[in-house]
Each structure stands twice: as structure tokens, then as C-alpha cells.
Amino acid sequence: MAVKLFRGTSKTGNVQKALEAAIKAAQQSVTGADRLVEWTLKEVSGRQGGSAGFHDATVVIRAKIS
């Protein structure tokens, strides 16, 4: 079983969508129909405001893929 880090980002600040993107990235990293991803939340970060109007959320997961 490989253990890797995967990152997902939401440009609207939605942590759930960022998490879903990270899990999807983990699933797409292997081939086959019967993929299993076991993940642990490693990091949640974001930024909001500023002159550019940032509203980002980023999630990093540690995933075991089999």
C-alpha cells in the first residue's frame, strides 16, 4: 500500500469541496475499478480578503491507496 499526500483547493473557500478534490486526486492516482482510498486529514489552510479578494481553502490528506 502506497502512502502519499494529496492536495485539494477551493477558490470559493469551501473546505468540503477542497476535501472532495483531494480525495478525487487520490482516487485518480491509481488505475483499476476497485480502488480503495483510506485517508487522514493532515492540514487545512486558507486565506480570505486582501486587495485581490482572496477566498481560498486548501486541504491536504495523507492517503493509503490499495
MMTF fields as JSON, N, C-alpha, C and O atoms, coordinates in Angstrom:
{
  "mmtfVersion": "1.0.0",
  "mmtfProducer": "UNKNOWN",
  "numBonds": 263,
  "numAtoms": 264,
  "numGroups": 66,
  "numChains": 1,
  "numModels": 1,
  "chainsPerModel": [1],
  "groupsPerChain": [66],
  "chainIdList": ["A"],
  "bondAtomList": [4, 2, 8, 6, 12, 10, 16, 14, 20, 18, 24, 22, 28, 26, 32, 30, 36, 34, 40, 38, 44, 42, 48, 46, 52, 50, 56, 54, 60, 58, 64, 62, 68, 66, 72, 70, 76, 74, 80, 78, 84, 82, 88, 86, 92, 90, 96, 94, 100, 98, 104, 102, 108, 106, 112, 110, 116, 114, 120, 118, 124, 122, 128, 126, 132, 130, 136, 134, 140, 138, 144, 142, 148, 146, 152, 150, 156, 154, 160, 158, 164, 162, 168, 166, 172, 170, 176, 174, 180, 178, 184, 182, 188, 186, 192, 190, 196, 194, 200, 198, 204, 202, 208, 206, 212, 210, 216, 214, 220, 218, 224, 222, 228, 226, 232, 230, 236, 234, 240, 238, 244, 242, 248, 246, 252, 250, 256, 254, 260, 258],
  "bondOrderList": [1, 1, 1, 1, 1, 1, 1, 1, 1, 1, 1, 1, 1, 1, 1, 1, 1, 1, 1, 1, 1, 1, 1, 1, 1, 1, 1, 1, 1, 1, 1, 1, 1, 1, 1, 1, 1, 1, 1, 1, 1, 1, 1, 1, 1, 1, 1, 1, 1, 1, 1, 1, 1, 1, 1, 1, 1, 1, 1, 1, 1, 1, 1, 1, 1],
  "groupList": [{"groupName": "MET", "atomNameList": ["N", "CA", "C", "O"], "elementList": ["N", "C", "C", "O"], "formalChargeList": [0, 0, 0, 0], "bondAtomList": [1, 0, 2, 1, 3, 2], "bondOrderList": [1, 1, 2], "singleLetterCode": "M", "chemCompType": "L-PEPTIDE LINKING"}, {"groupName": "ALA", "atomNameList": ["N", "CA", "C", "O"], "elementList": ["N", "C", "C", "O"], "formalChargeList": [0, 0, 0, 0], "bondAtomList": [1, 0, 2, 1, 3, 2], "bondOrderList": [1, 1, 2], "singleLetterCode": "A", "chemCompType": "L-PEPTIDE LINKING"}, {"groupName": "VAL", "atomNameList": ["N", "CA", "C", "O"], "elementList": ["N", "C", "C", "O"], "formalChargeList": [0, 0, 0, 0], "bondAtomList": [1, 0, 2, 1, 3, 2], "bondOrderList": [1, 1, 2], "singleLetterCode": "V", "chemCompType": "L-PEPTIDE LINKING"}, {"groupName": "LYS", "atomNameList": ["N", "CA", "C", "O"], "elementList": ["N", "C", "C", "O"], "formalChargeList": [0, 0, 0, 0], "bondAtomList": [1, 0, 2, 1, 3, 2], "bondOrderList": [1, 1, 2], "singleLetterCode": "K", "chemCompType": "L-PEPTIDE LINKING"}, {"groupName": "LEU", "atomNameList": ["N", "CA", "C", "O"], "elementList": ["N", "C", "C", "O"], "formalChargeList": [0, 0, 0, 0], "bondAtomList": [1, 0, 2, 1, 3, 2], "bondOrderList": [1, 1, 2], "singleLetterCode": "L", "chemCompType": "L-PEPTIDE LINKING"}, {"groupName": "PHE", "atomNameList": ["N", "CA", "C", "O"], "elementList": ["N", "C", "C", "O"], "formalChargeList": [0, 0, 0, 0], "bondAtomList": [1, 0, 2, 1, 3, 2], "bondOrderList": [1, 1, 2], "singleLetterCode": "F", "chemCompType": "L-PEPTIDE LINKING"}, {"groupName": "ARG", "atomNameList": ["N", "CA", "C", "O"], "elementList": ["N", "C", "C", "O"], "formalChargeList": [0, 0, 0, 0], "bondAtomList": [1, 0, 2, 1, 3, 2], "bondOrderList": [1, 1, 2], "singleLetterCode": "R", "chemCompType": "L-PEPTIDE LINKING"}, {"groupName": "GLY", "atomNameList": ["N", "CA", "C", "O"], "elementList": ["N", "C", "C", "O"], "formalChargeList": [0, 0, 0, 0], "bondAtomList": [1, 0, 2, 1, 3, 2], "bondOrderList": [1, 1, 2], "singleLetterCode": "G", "chemCompType": "PEPTIDE LINKING"}, {"groupName": "THR", "atomNameList": ["N", "CA", "C", "O"], "elementList": ["N", "C", "C", "O"], "formalChargeList": [0, 0, 0, 0], "bondAtomList": [1, 0, 2, 1, 3, 2], "bondOrderList": [1, 1, 2], "singleLetterCode": "T", "chemCompType": "L-PEPTIDE LINKING"}, {"groupName": "SER", "atomNameList": ["N", "CA", "C", "O"], "elementList": ["N", "C", "C", "O"], "formalChargeList": [0, 0, 0, 0], "bondAtomList": [1, 0, 2, 1, 3, 2], "bondOrderList": [1, 1, 2], "singleLetterCode": "S", "chemCompType": "L-PEPTIDE LINKING"}, {"groupName": "ASN", "atomNameList": ["N", "CA", "C", "O"], "elementList": ["N", "C", "C", "O"], "formalChargeList": [0, 0, 0, 0], "bondAtomList": [1, 0, 2, 1, 3, 2], "bondOrderList": [1, 1, 2], "singleLetterCode": "N", "chemCompType": "L-PEPTIDE LINKING"}, {"groupName": "GLN", "atomNameList": ["N", "CA", "C", "O"], "elementList": ["N", "C", "C", "O"], "formalChargeList": [0, 0, 0, 0], "bondAtomList": [1, 0, 2, 1, 3, 2], "bondOrderList": [1, 1, 2], "singleLetterCode": "Q", "chemCompType": "L-PEPTIDE LINKING"}, {"groupName": "GLU", "atomNameList": ["N", "CA", "C", "O"], "elementList": ["N", "C", "C", "O"], "formalChargeList": [0, 0, 0, 0], "bondAtomList": [1, 0, 2, 1, 3, 2], "bondOrderList": [1, 1, 2], "singleLetterCode": "E", "chemCompType": "L-PEPTIDE LINKING"}, {"groupName": "ILE", "atomNameList": ["N", "CA", "C", "O"], "elementList": ["N", "C", "C", "O"], "formalChargeList": [0, 0, 0, 0], "bondAtomList": [1, 0, 2, 1, 3, 2], "bondOrderList": [1, 1, 2], "singleLetterCode": "I", "chemCompType": "L-PEPTIDE LINKING"}, {"groupName": "ASP", "atomNameList": ["N", "CA", "C", "O"], "elementList": ["N", "C", "C", "O"], "formalChargeList": [0, 0, 0, 0], "bondAtomList": [1, 0, 2, 1, 3, 2], "bondOrderList": [1, 1, 2], "singleLetterCode": "D", "chemCompType": "L-PEPTIDE LINKING"}, {"groupName": "TRP", "atomNameList": ["N", "CA", "C", "O"], "elementList": ["N", "C", "C", "O"], "formalChargeList": [0, 0, 0, 0], "bondAtomList": [1, 0, 2, 1, 3, 2], "bondOrderList": [1, 1, 2], "singleLetterCode": "W", "chemCompType": "L-PEPTIDE LINKING"}, {"groupName": "HIS", "atomNameList": ["N", "CA", "C", "O"], "elementList": ["N", "C", "C", "O"], "formalChargeList": [0, 0, 0, 0], "bondAtomList": [1, 0, 2, 1, 3, 2], "bondOrderList": [1, 1, 2], "singleLetterCode": "H", "chemCompType": "L-PEPTIDE LINKING"}],
  "groupTypeList": [0, 1, 2, 3, 4, 5, 6, 7, 8, 9, 3, 8, 7, 10, 2, 11, 3, 1, 4, 12, 1, 1, 13, 3, 1, 1, 11, 11, 9, 2, 8, 7, 1, 14, 6, 4, 2, 12, 15, 8, 4, 3, 12, 2, 9, 7, 6, 11, 7, 7, 9, 1, 7, 5, 16, 14, 1, 8, 2, 2, 13, 6, 1, 3, 13, 9],
  "groupIdList": [1, 2, 3, 4, 5, 6, 7, 8, 9, 10, 11, 12, 13, 14, 15, 16, 17, 18, 19, 20, 21, 22, 23, 24, 25, 26, 27, 28, 29, 30, 31, 32, 33, 34, 35, 36, 37, 38, 39, 40, 41, 42, 43, 44, 45, 46, 47, 48, 49, 50, 51, 52, 53, 54, 55, 56, 57, 58, 59, 60, 61, 62, 63, 64, 65, 66],
  "secStructList": [7, 3, 3, 3, 3, 3, 3, 3, 3, 3, 6, 6, 7, 7, 2, 2, 2, 2, 2, 2, 2, 2, 2, 2, 2, 2, 2, 2, 6, 1, 7, 1, 1, 1, 7, 7, 3, 3, 3, 3, 3, 3, 3, 3, 3, 3, 3, 3, 3, 6, 6, 6, 6, 3, 3, 3, 3, 3, 3, 3, 3, 3, 3, 3, 3, 7],
  "xCoordList": [0.831, 0.0, 0.876, 1.755, 0.636, 1.387, 0.74, -0.485, 1.559, 1.06, 1.601, 2.811, 0.685, 1.072, 0.23, -0.804, 0.686, -0.068, -0.78, -0.221, -2.02, -2.811, -3.429, -3.825, -3.512, -3.999, -5.213, -5.261, -6.181, -7.341, -7.577, -7.372, -8.009, -8.21, -9.57, -10.044, -10.189, -11.437, -11.193, -10.749, -11.476, -11.303, -12.465, -12.443, -13.487, -14.612, -14.567, -15.484, -13.506, -13.35, -14.131, -14.297, -14.615, -15.423, -14.512, -13.944, -14.379, -13.488, -13.958, -13.129, -15.26, -15.793, -15.397, -15.006, -15.495, -15.113, -13.61, -13.173, -12.829, -11.382, -11.059, -10.191, -11.753, -11.559, -11.949, -11.225, -13.088, -13.524, -12.514, -12.281, -11.907, -10.897, -9.649, -9.05, -9.253, -8.085, -8.346, -7.481, -9.532, -9.885, -9.966, -9.506, -10.543, -10.64, -9.241, -9.002, -8.329, -6.953, -6.305, -5.576, -6.567, -6.027, -6.595, -5.859, -7.901, -8.536, -8.016, -7.834, -7.779, -7.319, -5.842, -5.356, -5.128, -3.703, -3.407, -2.266, -4.422, -4.244, -5.266, -6.322, -4.926, -5.833, -6.613, -6.266, -7.65, -8.459, -9.804, -9.971, -10.751, -12.121, -12.341, -13.23, -11.552, -11.785, -10.742, -9.968, -10.729, -9.759, -10.306, -11.49, -9.425, -9.783, -8.805, -7.59, -9.35, -8.536, -8.893, -10.036, -7.909, -8.08, -7.299, -6.09, -7.978, -7.31, -7.454, -8.38, -6.495, -6.471, -6.248, -5.404, -6.995, -6.831, -5.503, -5.257, -4.663, -3.343, -3.304, -2.721, -3.927, -3.813, -4.992, -5.457, -5.464, -6.466, -5.921, -5.495, -5.933, -5.452, -6.28, -7.03, -6.133, -6.875, -6.441, -5.578, -7.061, -6.833, -8.106, -8.856, -8.328, -9.542, -9.242, -8.587, -9.733, -9.581, -8.424, -8.038, -7.871, -6.791, -7.341, -8.534, -6.483, -6.93, -7.381, -8.165, -6.884, -7.289, -8.575, -9.11, -9.076, -10.309, -10.167, -11.057, -9.069, -8.844, -9.924, -10.389, -10.3, -11.25, -10.974, -11.807, -9.782, -9.309, -9.311, -9.117, -9.533, -9.386, -8.594, -8.851, -7.632, -6.809, -6.817, -6.691, -6.966, -6.959, -5.88, -5.755, -5.098, -4.088, -4.476, -4.726, -4.521, -4.81, -3.608, -2.835, -3.47, -2.497, -3.31, -4.179, -3.034, -3.877, -3.084, -1.97, -3.709, -3.223, -4.111, -5.339, -3.482, -4.244, -3.974, -2.828, -5.059, -4.917, -5.915, -5.959],
  "yCoordList": [-1.183, 0.0, 1.246, 1.395, 2.12, 3.368, 4.438, 4.534, 5.231, 6.354, 7.629, 7.793, 8.534, 9.778, 10.92, 10.708, 12.135, 13.336, 13.843, 13.841, 14.274, 14.835, 16.136, 16.263, 17.104, 18.432, 18.766, 18.441, 19.417, 19.917, 21.358, 21.735, 22.175, 23.593, 24.033, 23.565, 24.93, 25.567, 27.064, 27.667, 27.665, 29.101, 29.897, 31.128, 29.191, 29.871, 29.736, 30.18, 29.127, 28.978, 27.826, 27.767, 26.912, 25.792, 24.619, 23.961, 24.365, 23.309, 21.934, 21.089, 21.696, 20.403, 20.135, 19.017, 21.149, 20.961, 20.73, 19.963, 21.385, 21.161, 19.73, 19.087, 19.232, 17.853, 16.873, 15.913, 17.112, 16.232, 16.22, 15.172, 17.367, 17.436, 16.639, 15.99, 16.683, 15.923, 14.417, 13.655, 13.993, 12.572, 12.109, 11.016, 12.927, 12.592, 12.446, 11.542, 13.33, 13.236, 11.929, 11.308, 11.512, 10.246, 9.073, 8.164, 9.092, 8.007, 7.934, 6.843, 9.074, 9.098, 8.761, 8.596, 8.657, 8.366, 6.889, 6.523, 6.05, 4.617, 4.164, 4.774, 3.083, 2.535, 1.371, 0.847, 0.98, -0.152, 0.299, 1.43, -0.605, -0.279, -0.366, 0.298, -1.166, -1.418, -0.697, -1.332, 0.627, 1.42, 1.688, 1.971, 1.593, 1.927, 2.98, 2.785, 4.108, 5.186, 5.342, 5.644, 5.135, 5.383, 6.655, 6.709, 7.675, 8.954, 9.513, 9.186, 10.375, 11.101, 12.573, 12.911, 13.425, 14.857, 15.297, 15.1, 15.883, 16.304, 17.804, 18.242, 18.601, 20.055, 20.749, 20.327, 21.803, 22.679, 24.091, 24.521, 24.808, 26.184, 27.019, 26.489, 28.31, 29.18, 30.618, 30.96, 31.445, 32.881, 33.587, 33.084, 34.737, 35.477, 36.959, 37.43, 37.69, 39.14, 39.621, 38.982, 40.747, 41.372, 42.16, 42.093, 42.898, 43.732, 42.89, 43.353, 41.651, 40.761, 40.007, 39.314, 40.132, 39.451, 37.945, 37.208, 37.485, 36.045, 35.402, 35.98, 34.211, 33.408, 31.943, 31.252, 31.488, 30.147, 29.23, 29.678, 27.945, 26.914, 25.774, 25.379, 25.247, 24.138, 23.046, 23.317, 21.809, 20.651, 19.701, 19.451, 19.169, 18.157, 16.895, 16.939, 15.769, 14.498, 13.571, 13.688, 12.656, 11.57, 10.339, 9.933, 9.737, 8.651, 7.367, 7.378, 6.25, 4.911, 4.428, 4.45, 4.001, 3.587, 2.118, 1.673, 1.384, -0.044, -0.427, -1.585],
  "zCoordList": [0.0, 0.0, 0.0, 0.848, -0.936, -1.017, -0.145, -0.074, 0.511, 1.304, 0.67, 0.514, 0.304, -0.358, 0.172, 0.805, -0.097, 0.239, -1.008, -2.105, -0.822, -1.915, -1.447, -0.288, -2.348, -2.034, -2.896, -4.082, -2.28, -2.994, -2.608, -1.454, -3.565, -3.305, -3.809, -4.844, -3.075, -3.488, -3.561, -2.584, -4.7, -4.878, -4.284, -4.288, -3.77, -3.128, -1.61, -0.918, -1.091, 0.346, 0.947, 2.166, 0.123, 0.583, 0.96, 0.088, 2.259, 2.743, 2.268, 1.931, 2.235, 1.78, 0.33, -0.008, -0.528, -1.936, -2.074, -2.932, -1.239, -1.262, -0.836, -1.427, 0.186, 0.63, -0.469, -0.734, -1.106, -2.196, -3.333, -3.934, -3.641, -4.698, -4.322, -5.179, -3.055, -2.61, -2.688, -3.121, -2.27, -2.336, -3.779, -4.109, -4.635, -6.061, -6.672, -7.473, -6.295, -6.791, -6.355, -7.128, -5.125, -4.632, -5.425, -5.809, -5.667, -6.42, -7.848, -8.389, -8.454, -9.842, -9.997, -11.116, -8.883, -8.959, -9.218, -9.501, -9.124, -9.388, -10.419, -10.589, -11.099, -12.098, -11.513, -10.454, -12.198, -11.759, -11.238, -10.78, -11.316, -10.922, -9.417, -8.883, -8.738, -7.31, -6.46, -5.743, -6.546, -5.788, -4.395, -4.216, -3.421, -2.054, -1.566, -1.609, -1.097, -0.549, 0.922, 1.266, 1.782, 3.208, 3.508, 3.282, 4.013, 4.167, 5.571, 6.312, 5.908, 7.163, 6.832, 6.002, 7.476, 7.278, 7.878, 9.068, 7.063, 7.52, 7.786, 8.778, 6.901, 7.033, 6.365, 5.307, 6.985, 6.391, 6.496, 7.569, 5.391, 5.416, 4.45, 3.631, 4.559, 3.671, 3.811, 4.619, 3.003, 3.088, 2.643, 1.807, 3.208, 2.903, 2.98, 3.91, 1.984, 2.0, 1.169, 0.19, 1.559, 0.805, -0.366, -0.664, -1.023, -2.147, -3.338, -4.166, -3.424, -4.52, -4.205, -5.07, -2.984, -2.613, -2.511, -2.934, -1.962, -1.826, -0.958, 0.024, -1.346, -0.569, -0.898, -1.484, -0.505, -0.857, 0.361, 1.491, 0.115, 1.139, 0.517, -0.621, 1.265, 0.796, 1.861, 3.056, 1.399, 2.272, 1.793, 0.594, 2.724, 2.405, 3.171, 4.376, 2.455, 3.086, 2.926, 1.975, 3.868, 3.794, 3.454, 4.226, 2.299, 1.826, 1.595, 1.071, 2.012, 1.679, 0.541, 0.637, -0.513, -1.692, -1.968, -2.034, -2.126, -2.454, -3.513, -3.929]
}
